Structures are given as structure tokens and as C-alpha cells.
Amino acid sequence: MNQNDNDDDDDIEKWAKERDHTILSIQSLYLHIFKLSNAMNVMIHFPSILNRPPPLTTSQ
């Protein structure tokens, strides 16, 4: 009985570590998607930011 309890504790500990790792992976994935979608929004809505003409010189 006591050995089974220890096995259960080990399983719970292992599961908790896997769960934490999965949560971190999902958070990091969402962060990358968020950054990517922000970059896409900038490219779609403000194309002039990406291909701005060179600044005008004062000798006109």
C-alpha cells in the first residue's frame, strides 16, 4: 500500500512537471503568434512605413 502511494506521488510530480512545461510552451507559442500578427498588421495597414522614400534634401 505504501509503495503504491509513493508511485502515485511520483506520477503526480511527473505530471505536474509535464503540465508546467506544456503551459510554458503554449504561452511562448501565443507570444510568437501575437508578435507575428502585430508585424503582419503593420505590413498590411502601413506599407509606407516599410518602403519609405529617402528623406528630402533641403537643396531645392
Secondary structure, DSSP 8 states (H G I E B T S, - for coil): -HHHHHHHHHHHHHHHHHHHHHHHHHHHHHHHHHHHHHHHHHHHH-HHHHT------S--
